[in-house]
Amino acid sequence: MEISKELTDAINEQINFEMYSGYVYLSMATWFEEQNLDGMAHWMKIQAKEEYEHAIRFWNA
Ligand SMILES: [Fe+2]
């Protein structure tokens, strides 16, 4: 199915937001690791993976 350029651009922008969110979570995971807060670091890594999965869902759409 062909979609408009406007919709393509919007989906690409959303993919970027999802990936950016993942990077932010990863950076927070790093900070928590530095504080020896491994439980919080682990939780942030899970969130990062979730954002990556969101990006992949849009990429697959
Ligand atoms: Fe997301």
N, CA, C, O and the ligand as a Tripos MOL2 file, in Angstrom:
@<TRIPOS>MOLECULE
protein
  245   243    62     0     0
PROTEIN
NO_CHARGES

@<TRIPOS>ATOM
      1 N           0.8480   -1.1910    0.0000 N.3       1 MET1
      2 CA          0.0000    0.0000    0.0000 C.3       1 MET1
      3 C           0.8850    1.2420    0.0000 C.2       1 MET1
      4 O           1.8330    1.3500    0.7770 O.2       1 MET1
      5 N           0.5620    2.1510   -0.8650 N.am      2 GLU2
      6 CA          1.3230    3.3970   -0.9240 C.3       2 GLU2
      7 C           0.7170    4.4340    0.0190 C.2       2 GLU2
      8 O          -0.4970    4.6360    0.0550 O.2       2 GLU2
      9 N           1.5930    5.0820    0.7780 N.am      3 ILE3
     10 CA          1.1090    6.1340    1.6830 C.3       3 ILE3
     11 C           1.7020    7.4700    1.2620 C.2       3 ILE3
     12 O           2.6960    7.5260    0.5380 O.2       3 ILE3
     13 N           1.0780    8.5370    1.7250 N.am      4 SER4
     14 CA          1.5040    9.8820    1.3280 C.3       4 SER4
     15 C           2.8660   10.2240    1.9290 C.2       4 SER4
     16 O           3.3090    9.6130    2.9020 O.2       4 SER4
     17 N           3.5170   11.2180    1.3240 N.am      5 LYS5
     18 CA          4.7930   11.6800    1.8660 C.3       5 LYS5
     19 C           4.5950   12.2550    3.2590 C.2       5 LYS5
     20 O           5.4450   12.0850    4.1330 O.2       5 LYS5
     21 N           3.4810   12.9290    3.4640 N.am      6 GLU6
     22 CA          3.2030   13.5280    4.7790 C.3       6 GLU6
     23 C           3.1340   12.4390    5.8540 C.2       6 GLU6
     24 O           3.7070   12.5860    6.9340 O.2       6 GLU6
     25 N           2.4230   11.3380    5.5450 N.am      7 LEU7
     26 CA          2.3170   10.2510    6.5150 C.3       7 LEU7
     27 C           3.6670    9.5560    6.7020 C.2       7 LEU7
     28 O           4.0380    9.2040    7.8210 O.2       7 LEU7
     29 N           4.3970    9.3610    5.6020 N.am      8 THR8
     30 CA          5.7410    8.7700    5.6920 C.3       8 THR8
     31 C           6.6330    9.5980    6.6100 C.2       8 THR8
     32 O           7.3280    9.0590    7.4710 O.2       8 THR8
     33 N           6.6030   10.9300    6.4110 N.am      9 ASP9
     34 CA          7.4350   11.8100    7.2390 C.3       9 ASP9
     35 C           7.0260   11.7280    8.7050 C.2       9 ASP9
     36 O           7.8770   11.7080    9.5940 O.2       9 ASP9
     37 N           5.7190   11.6810    8.9520 N.am     10 ALA10
     38 CA          5.2290   11.6120   10.3320 C.3      10 ALA10
     39 C           5.6550   10.3070   10.9990 C.2      10 ALA10
     40 O           6.0530   10.3110   12.1640 O.2      10 ALA10
     41 N           5.5770    9.1970   10.2780 N.am     11 ILE11
     42 CA          5.9950    7.9060   10.8390 C.3      11 ILE11
     43 C           7.4990    7.9150   11.1100 C.2      11 ILE11
     44 O           7.9500    7.4370   12.1500 O.2      11 ILE11
     45 N           8.2720    8.4620   10.1670 N.am     12 ASN12
     46 CA          9.7290    8.5370   10.3820 C.3      12 ASN12
     47 C          10.0690    9.4050   11.5930 C.2      12 ASN12
     48 O          10.9770    9.0950   12.3650 O.2      12 ASN12
     49 N           9.3280   10.4870   11.7380 N.am     13 GLU13
     50 CA          9.5610   11.3560   12.8970 C.3      13 GLU13
     51 C           9.2600   10.5970   14.1930 C.2      13 GLU13
     52 O          10.0000   10.7070   15.1710 O.2      13 GLU13
     53 N           8.1730    9.8320   14.1910 N.am     14 GLN14
     54 CA          7.8070    9.0640   15.3810 C.3      14 GLN14
     55 C           8.8600    7.9940   15.6900 C.2      14 GLN14
     56 O           9.1910    7.7590   16.8530 O.2      14 GLN14
     57 N           9.3860    7.3450   14.6380 N.am     15 ILE15
     58 CA         10.4590    6.3580   14.8420 C.3      15 ILE15
     59 C          11.6490    7.0370   15.5150 C.2      15 ILE15
     60 O          12.2590    6.4780   16.4270 O.2      15 ILE15
     61 N          11.9720    8.2410   15.0580 N.am     16 ASN16
     62 CA         13.0840    8.9730   15.6890 C.3      16 ASN16
     63 C          12.7870    9.2790   17.1480 C.2      16 ASN16
     64 O          13.6760    9.1630   17.9910 O.2      16 ASN16
     65 N          11.5670    9.6630   17.4610 N.am     17 PHE17
     66 CA         11.2070    9.9380   18.8600 C.3      17 PHE17
     67 C          11.3570    8.6830   19.7080 C.2      17 PHE17
     68 O          11.8650    8.7390   20.8280 O.2      17 PHE17
     69 N          10.9090    7.5430   19.1660 N.am     18 GLU18
     70 CA         10.9980    6.2850   19.9150 C.3      18 GLU18
     71 C          12.4620    5.9170   20.1710 C.2      18 GLU18
     72 O          12.8260    5.5400   21.2850 O.2      18 GLU18
     73 N          13.3010    6.0290   19.1350 N.am     19 MET19
     74 CA         14.7150    5.7090   19.3030 C.3      19 MET19
     75 C          15.3820    6.6910   20.2690 C.2      19 MET19
     76 O          16.1890    6.2940   21.1100 O.2      19 MET19
     77 N          15.0450    7.9500   20.1420 N.am     20 TYR20
     78 CA         15.6110    8.9580   21.0570 C.3      20 TYR20
     79 C          15.2460    8.6220   22.5050 C.2      20 TYR20
     80 O          16.0870    8.7040   23.4010 O.2      20 TYR20
     81 N          13.9810    8.2430   22.7250 N.am     21 SER21
     82 CA         13.5450    7.8730   24.0750 C.3      21 SER21
     83 C          14.3690    6.7020   24.5940 C.2      21 SER21
     84 O          14.7550    6.6730   25.7630 O.2      21 SER21
     85 N          14.6350    5.7400   23.7210 N.am     22 GLY22
     86 CA         15.4530    4.5960   24.1090 C.3      22 GLY22
     87 C          16.8450    5.0330   24.5500 C.2      22 GLY22
     88 O          17.3750    4.5290   25.5400 O.2      22 GLY22
     89 N          17.4420    5.9830   23.8030 N.am     23 TYR23
     90 CA         18.7780    6.4720   24.1660 C.3      23 TYR23
     91 C          18.7450    7.2000   25.5030 C.2      23 TYR23
     92 O          19.6720    7.0800   26.3040 O.2      23 TYR23
     93 N          17.6800    7.9510   25.7400 N.am     24 VAL24
     94 CA         17.5640    8.6630   27.0280 C.3      24 VAL24
     95 C          17.4980    7.6510   28.1640 C.2      24 VAL24
     96 O          18.1690    7.8120   29.1840 O.2      24 VAL24
     97 N          16.6900    6.6070   27.9870 N.am     25 TYR25
     98 CA         16.6180    5.5580   29.0260 C.3      25 TYR25
     99 C          17.9800    4.8940   29.2330 C.2      25 TYR25
    100 O          18.3690    4.6120   30.3660 O.2      25 TYR25
    101 N          18.7030    4.6450   28.1380 N.am     26 LEU26
    102 CA         20.0280    4.0320   28.2800 C.3      26 LEU26
    103 C          20.9800    4.9420   29.0380 C.2      26 LEU26
    104 O          21.7720    4.4770   29.8580 O.2      26 LEU26
    105 N          20.9010    6.2480   28.7620 N.am     27 SER27
    106 CA         21.7850    7.1690   29.4790 C.3      27 SER27
    107 C          21.4240    7.1950   30.9600 C.2      27 SER27
    108 O          22.3050    7.2910   31.8150 O.2      27 SER27
    109 N          20.1240    7.1090   31.2660 N.am     28 MET28
    110 CA         19.7220    7.0590   32.6780 C.3      28 MET28
    111 C          20.1900    5.7510   33.3170 C.2      28 MET28
    112 O          20.5780    5.7350   34.4850 O.2      28 MET28
    113 N          20.1530    4.6580   32.5540 N.am     29 ALA29
    114 CA         20.6590    3.3790   33.0750 C.3      29 ALA29
    115 C          22.1360    3.5140   33.4440 C.2      29 ALA29
    116 O          22.5730    3.0160   34.4820 O.2      29 ALA29
    117 N          22.8900    4.1850   32.5940 N.am     30 THR30
    118 CA         24.3140    4.3920   32.8710 C.3      30 THR30
    119 C          24.5080    5.1670   34.1670 C.2      30 THR30
    120 O          25.3470    4.8140   34.9960 O.2      30 THR30
    121 N          23.7290    6.2190   34.3300 N.am     31 TRP31
    122 CA         23.8430    7.0340   35.5450 C.3      31 TRP31
    123 C          23.5220    6.1930   36.7830 C.2      31 TRP31
    124 O          24.2380    6.2610   37.7830 O.2      31 TRP31
    125 N          22.4530    5.4040   36.7180 N.am     32 PHE32
    126 CA         22.0950    4.5710   37.8700 C.3      32 PHE32
    127 C          23.1750    3.5350   38.1600 C.2      32 PHE32
    128 O          23.4570    3.2410   39.3210 O.2      32 PHE32
    129 N          23.7790    2.9790   37.1100 N.am     33 GLU33
    130 CA         24.8750    2.0320   37.3440 C.3      33 GLU33
    131 C          26.0310    2.7020   38.0740 C.2      33 GLU33
    132 O          26.6380    2.1210   38.9740 O.2      33 GLU33
    133 N          26.3240    3.9320   37.6700 N.am     34 GLU34
    134 CA         27.4150    4.6680   38.3350 C.3      34 GLU34
    135 C          27.1210    4.9080   39.8100 C.2      34 GLU34
    136 O          28.0320    5.0230   40.6290 O.2      34 GLU34
    137 N          25.8280    4.9830   40.1330 N.am     35 GLN35
    138 CA         25.4250    5.1840   41.5300 C.3      35 GLN35
    139 C          25.2710    3.8530   42.2840 C.2      35 GLN35
    140 O          24.8520    3.8250   43.4410 O.2      35 GLN35
    141 N          25.6160    2.7640   41.6060 N.am     36 ASN36
    142 CA         25.4470    1.4120   42.1650 C.3      36 ASN36
    143 C          23.9920    1.0990   42.4910 C.2      36 ASN36
    144 O          23.6930    0.3900   43.4520 O.2      36 ASN36
    145 N          23.0990    1.6400   41.6770 N.am     37 LEU37
    146 CA         21.6610    1.3510   41.8120 C.3      37 LEU37
    147 C          21.2630    0.4050   40.6710 C.2      37 LEU37
    148 O          20.6160    0.7930   39.6980 O.2      37 LEU37
    149 N          21.6790   -0.8410   40.8410 N.am     38 ASP38
    150 CA         21.5280   -1.7990   39.7450 C.3      38 ASP38
    151 C          20.0740   -2.1100   39.4070 C.2      38 ASP38
    152 O          19.7470   -2.3530   38.2460 O.2      38 ASP38
    153 N          19.1980   -2.1050   40.4140 N.am     39 GLY39
    154 CA         17.7880   -2.3670   40.1580 C.3      39 GLY39
    155 C          17.1740   -1.2920   39.2610 C.2      39 GLY39
    156 O          16.4380   -1.5900   38.3200 O.2      39 GLY39
    157 N          17.4940   -0.0410   39.5750 N.am     40 MET40
    158 CA         16.9800    1.0640   38.7470 C.3      40 MET40
    159 C          17.6030    1.0220   37.3510 C.2      40 MET40
    160 O          16.9300    1.2800   36.3530 O.2      40 MET40
    161 N          18.8910    0.6970   37.2950 N.am     41 ALA41
    162 CA         19.5620    0.5860   35.9870 C.3      41 ALA41
    163 C          18.8860   -0.4890   35.1440 C.2      41 ALA41
    164 O          18.6470   -0.2990   33.9510 O.2      41 ALA41
    165 N          18.5850   -1.6090   35.7710 N.am     42 HIS42
    166 CA         17.9190   -2.7040   35.0630 C.3      42 HIS42
    167 C          16.5570   -2.2480   34.5280 C.2      42 HIS42
    168 O          16.1980   -2.5470   33.3890 O.2      42 HIS42
    169 N          15.8090   -1.5280   35.3560 N.am     43 TRP43
    170 CA         14.4880   -1.0510   34.9370 C.3      43 TRP43
    171 C          14.6120   -0.0990   33.7410 C.2      43 TRP43
    172 O          13.8130   -0.1630   32.8060 O.2      43 TRP43
    173 N          15.6120    0.7770   33.7770 N.am     44 MET44
    174 CA         15.8210    1.7150   32.6610 C.3      44 MET44
    175 C          16.1790    0.9650   31.3760 C.2      44 MET44
    176 O          15.7460    1.3520   30.2910 O.2      44 MET44
    177 N          16.9680   -0.1050   31.4960 N.am     45 LYS45
    178 CA         17.3130   -0.8910   30.3050 C.3      45 LYS45
    179 C          16.0750   -1.5580   29.7120 C.2      45 LYS45
    180 O          15.9340   -1.6540   28.4930 O.2      45 LYS45
    181 N          15.1870   -2.0130   30.5800 N.am     46 ILE46
    182 CA         13.9380   -2.6140   30.0820 C.3      46 ILE46
    183 C          13.1320   -1.5600   29.3160 C.2      46 ILE46
    184 O          12.5820   -1.8450   28.2530 O.2      46 ILE46
    185 N          13.0660   -0.3470   29.8630 N.am     47 GLN47
    186 CA         12.3310    0.7340   29.1750 C.3      47 GLN47
    187 C          12.9720    1.0470   27.8290 C.2      47 GLN47
    188 O          12.2750    1.2930   26.8450 O.2      47 GLN47
    189 N          14.3190    1.0380   27.7900 N.am     48 ALA48
    190 CA         15.0250    1.3210   26.5330 C.3      48 ALA48
    191 C          14.6400    0.2880   25.4700 C.2      48 ALA48
    192 O          14.3780    0.6360   24.3190 O.2      48 ALA48
    193 N          14.6110   -0.9800   25.8700 N.am     49 LYS49
    194 CA         14.2230   -2.0290   24.9220 C.3      49 LYS49
    195 C          12.7970   -1.8400   24.4320 C.2      49 LYS49
    196 O          12.4880   -2.0580   23.2600 O.2      49 LYS49
    197 N          11.9310   -1.4270   25.3590 N.am     50 GLU50
    198 CA         10.5320   -1.2060   24.9950 C.3      50 GLU50
    199 C          10.4160   -0.1160   23.9350 C.2      50 GLU50
    200 O           9.6530   -0.2480   22.9790 O.2      50 GLU50
    201 N          11.1840    0.9690   24.1120 N.am     51 GLU51
    202 CA         11.1410    2.0560   23.1160 C.3      51 GLU51
    203 C          11.6510    1.5770   21.7580 C.2      51 GLU51
    204 O          11.1130    1.9450   20.7140 O.2      51 GLU51
    205 N          12.7030    0.7460   21.7900 N.am     52 TYR52
    206 CA         13.2080    0.1780   20.5440 C.3      52 TYR52
    207 C          12.1190   -0.6510   19.8620 C.2      52 TYR52
    208 O          11.9540   -0.5930   18.6430 O.2      52 TYR52
    209 N          11.3720   -1.4270   20.6670 N.am     53 GLU53
    210 CA         10.2870   -2.2340   20.1050 C.3      53 GLU53
    211 C           9.1900   -1.3550   19.5030 C.2      53 GLU53
    212 O           8.5960   -1.7030   18.4830 O.2      53 GLU53
    213 N           8.9250   -0.2030   20.1480 N.am     54 HIS54
    214 CA          7.9400    0.7290   19.5830 C.3      54 HIS54
    215 C           8.4080    1.1940   18.1960 C.2      54 HIS54
    216 O           7.6300    1.2330   17.2430 O.2      54 HIS54
    217 N           9.7050    1.5460   18.1060 N.am     55 ALA55
    218 CA         10.2540    2.0120   16.8310 C.3      55 ALA55
    219 C          10.0910    0.9340   15.7600 C.2      55 ALA55
    220 O           9.7210    1.2240   14.6220 O.2      55 ALA55
    221 N          10.3750   -0.3250   16.1450 N.am     56 ILE56
    222 CA         10.2860   -1.4200   15.1810 C.3      56 ILE56
    223 C           8.8330   -1.6220   14.7240 C.2      56 ILE56
    224 O           8.5820   -1.9610   13.5670 O.2      56 ILE56
    225 N           7.8910   -1.4130   15.6340 N.am     57 ARG57
    226 CA          6.4780   -1.5500   15.2430 C.3      57 ARG57
    227 C           6.1240   -0.5550   14.1500 C.2      57 ARG57
    228 O           5.4580   -0.9030   13.1750 O.2      57 ARG57
    229 N           6.5780    0.7040   14.3170 N.am     58 PHE58
    230 CA          6.3080    1.7030   13.2760 C.3      58 PHE58
    231 C           7.0480    1.3570   11.9970 C.2      58 PHE58
    232 O           6.5230    1.5440   10.8990 O.2      58 PHE58
    233 N           8.2610    0.8560   12.1370 N.am     59 TRP59
    234 CA          9.0750    0.4940   10.9690 C.3      59 TRP59
    235 C           8.3920   -0.6390   10.1900 C.2      59 TRP59
    236 O           8.4340   -0.6630    8.9600 O.2      59 TRP59
    237 N           7.7680   -1.5680   10.9060 N.am     60 ASN60
    238 CA          7.0710   -2.6910   10.2740 C.3      60 ASN60
    239 C           5.7310   -2.2910    9.6620 C.2      60 ASN60
    240 O           5.2220   -2.9830    8.7800 O.2      60 ASN60
    241 N           5.1650   -1.1950   10.1150 N.am     61 ALA61
    242 CA          3.8090   -0.8040    9.6850 C.3      61 ALA61
    243 C           3.7610   -0.4640    8.1990 C.2      61 ALA61
    244 O           2.7000   -0.1170    7.6790 O.2      61 ALA61
    245 FE          7.5270    4.6100   22.8920 Fe       62 LIG62
@<TRIPOS>BOND
     1     1     2 1
     2     2     3 1
     3     3     4 2
     4     3     5 am
     5     5     6 1
     6     6     7 1
     7     7     8 2
     8     7     9 am
     9     9    10 1
    10    10    11 1
    11    11    12 2
    12    11    13 am
    13    13    14 1
    14    14    15 1
    15    15    16 2
    16    15    17 am
    17    17    18 1
    18    18    19 1
    19    19    20 2
    20    19    21 am
    21    21    22 1
    22    22    23 1
    23    23    24 2
    24    23    25 am
    25    25    26 1
    26    26    27 1
    27    27    28 2
    28    27    29 am
    29    29    30 1
    30    30    31 1
    31    31    32 2
    32    31    33 am
    33    33    34 1
    34    34    35 1
    35    35    36 2
    36    35    37 am
    37    37    38 1
    38    38    39 1
    39    39    40 2
    40    39    41 am
    41    41    42 1
    42    42    43 1
    43    43    44 2
    44    43    45 am
    45    45    46 1
    46    46    47 1
    47    47    48 2
    48    47    49 am
    49    49    50 1
    50    50    51 1
    51    51    52 2
    52    51    53 am
    53    53    54 1
    54    54    55 1
    55    55    56 2
    56    55    57 am
    57    57    58 1
    58    58    59 1
    59    59    60 2
    60    59    61 am
    61    61    62 1
    62    62    63 1
    63    63    64 2
    64    63    65 am
    65    65    66 1
    66    66    67 1
    67    67    68 2
    68    67    69 am
    69    69    70 1
    70    70    71 1
    71    71    72 2
    72    71    73 am
    73    73    74 1
    74    74    75 1
    75    75    76 2
    76    75    77 am
    77    77    78 1
    78    78    79 1
    79    79    80 2
    80    79    81 am
    81    81    82 1
    82    82    83 1
    83    83    84 2
    84    83    85 am
    85    85    86 1
    86    86    87 1
    87    87    88 2
    88    87    89 am
    89    89    90 1
    90    90    91 1
    91    91    92 2
    92    91    93 am
    93    93    94 1
    94    94    95 1
    95    95    96 2
    96    95    97 am
    97    97    98 1
    98    98    99 1
    99    99   100 2
   100    99   101 am
   101   101   102 1
   102   102   103 1
   103   103   104 2
   104   103   105 am
   105   105   106 1
   106   106   107 1
   107   107   108 2
   108   107   109 am
   109   109   110 1
   110   110   111 1
   111   111   112 2
   112   111   113 am
   113   113   114 1
   114   114   115 1
   115   115   116 2
   116   115   117 am
   117   117   118 1
   118   118   119 1
   119   119   120 2
   120   119   121 am
   121   121   122 1
   122   122   123 1
   123   123   124 2
   124   123   125 am
   125   125   126 1
   126   126   127 1
   127   127   128 2
   128   127   129 am
   129   129   130 1
   130   130   131 1
   131   131   132 2
   132   131   133 am
   133   133   134 1
   134   134   135 1
   135   135   136 2
   136   135   137 am
   137   137   138 1
   138   138   139 1
   139   139   140 2
   140   139   141 am
   141   141   142 1
   142   142   143 1
   143   143   144 2
   144   143   145 am
   145   145   146 1
   146   146   147 1
   147   147   148 2
   148   147   149 am
   149   149   150 1
   150   150   151 1
   151   151   152 2
   152   151   153 am
   153   153   154 1
   154   154   155 1
   155   155   156 2
   156   155   157 am
   157   157   158 1
   158   158   159 1
   159   159   160 2
   160   159   161 am
   161   161   162 1
   162   162   163 1
   163   163   164 2
   164   163   165 am
   165   165   166 1
   166   166   167 1
   167   167   168 2
   168   167   169 am
   169   169   170 1
   170   170   171 1
   171   171   172 2
   172   171   173 am
   173   173   174 1
   174   174   175 1
   175   175   176 2
   176   175   177 am
   177   177   178 1
   178   178   179 1
   179   179   180 2
   180   179   181 am
   181   181   182 1
   182   182   183 1
   183   183   184 2
   184   183   185 am
   185   185   186 1
   186   186   187 1
   187   187   188 2
   188   187   189 am
   189   189   190 1
   190   190   191 1
   191   191   192 2
   192   191   193 am
   193   193   194 1
   194   194   195 1
   195   195   196 2
   196   195   197 am
   197   197   198 1
   198   198   199 1
   199   199   200 2
   200   199   201 am
   201   201   202 1
   202   202   203 1
   203   203   204 2
   204   203   205 am
   205   205   206 1
   206   206   207 1
   207   207   208 2
   208   207   209 am
   209   209   210 1
   210   210   211 1
   211   211   212 2
   212   211   213 am
   213   213   214 1
   214   214   215 1
   215   215   216 2
   216   215   217 am
   217   217   218 1
   218   218   219 1
   219   219   220 2
   220   219   221 am
   221   221   222 1
   222   222   223 1
   223   223   224 2
   224   223   225 am
   225   225   226 1
   226   226   227 1
   227   227   228 2
   228   227   229 am
   229   229   230 1
   230   230   231 1
   231   231   232 2
   232   231   233 am
   233   233   234 1
   234   234   235 1
   235   235   236 2
   236   235   237 am
   237   237   238 1
   238   238   239 1
   239   239   240 2
   240   239   241 am
   241   241   242 1
   242   242   243 1
   243   243   244 2
@<TRIPOS>SUBSTRUCTURE
     1 MET1         2 RESIDUE 1 A MET
     2 GLU2         6 RESIDUE 1 A GLU
     3 ILE3        10 RESIDUE 1 A ILE
     4 SER4        14 RESIDUE 1 A SER
     5 LYS5        18 RESIDUE 1 A LYS
     6 GLU6        22 RESIDUE 1 A GLU
     7 LEU7        26 RESIDUE 1 A LEU
     8 THR8        30 RESIDUE 1 A THR
     9 ASP9        34 RESIDUE 1 A ASP
    10 ALA10       38 RESIDUE 1 A ALA
    11 ILE11       42 RESIDUE 1 A ILE
    12 ASN12       46 RESIDUE 1 A ASN
    13 GLU13       50 RESIDUE 1 A GLU
    14 GLN14       54 RESIDUE 1 A GLN
    15 ILE15       58 RESIDUE 1 A ILE
    16 ASN16       62 RESIDUE 1 A ASN
    17 PHE17       66 RESIDUE 1 A PHE
    18 GLU18       70 RESIDUE 1 A GLU
    19 MET19       74 RESIDUE 1 A MET
    20 TYR20       78 RESIDUE 1 A TYR
    21 SER21       82 RESIDUE 1 A SER
    22 GLY22       86 RESIDUE 1 A GLY
    23 TYR23       90 RESIDUE 1 A TYR
    24 VAL24       94 RESIDUE 1 A VAL
    25 TYR25       98 RESIDUE 1 A TYR
    26 LEU26      102 RESIDUE 1 A LEU
    27 SER27      106 RESIDUE 1 A SER
    28 MET28      110 RESIDUE 1 A MET
    29 ALA29      114 RESIDUE 1 A ALA
    30 THR30      118 RESIDUE 1 A THR
    31 TRP31      122 RESIDUE 1 A TRP
    32 PHE32      126 RESIDUE 1 A PHE
    33 GLU33      130 RESIDUE 1 A GLU
    34 GLU34      134 RESIDUE 1 A GLU
    35 GLN35      138 RESIDUE 1 A GLN
    36 ASN36      142 RESIDUE 1 A ASN
    37 LEU37      146 RESIDUE 1 A LEU
    38 ASP38      150 RESIDUE 1 A ASP
    39 GLY39      154 RESIDUE 1 A GLY
    40 MET40      158 RESIDUE 1 A MET
    41 ALA41      162 RESIDUE 1 A ALA
    42 HIS42      166 RESIDUE 1 A HIS
    43 TRP43      170 RESIDUE 1 A TRP
    44 MET44      174 RESIDUE 1 A MET
    45 LYS45      178 RESIDUE 1 A LYS
    46 ILE46      182 RESIDUE 1 A ILE
    47 GLN47      186 RESIDUE 1 A GLN
    48 ALA48      190 RESIDUE 1 A ALA
    49 LYS49      194 RESIDUE 1 A LYS
    50 GLU50      198 RESIDUE 1 A GLU
    51 GLU51      202 RESIDUE 1 A GLU
    52 TYR52      206 RESIDUE 1 A TYR
    53 GLU53      210 RESIDUE 1 A GLU
    54 HIS54      214 RESIDUE 1 A HIS
    55 ALA55      218 RESIDUE 1 A ALA
    56 ILE56      222 RESIDUE 1 A ILE
    57 ARG57      226 RESIDUE 1 A ARG
    58 PHE58      230 RESIDUE 1 A PHE
    59 TRP59      234 RESIDUE 1 A TRP
    60 ASN60      238 RESIDUE 1 A ASN
    61 ALA61      242 RESIDUE 1 A ALA
    62 LIG62      245 GROUP 0 **** ****
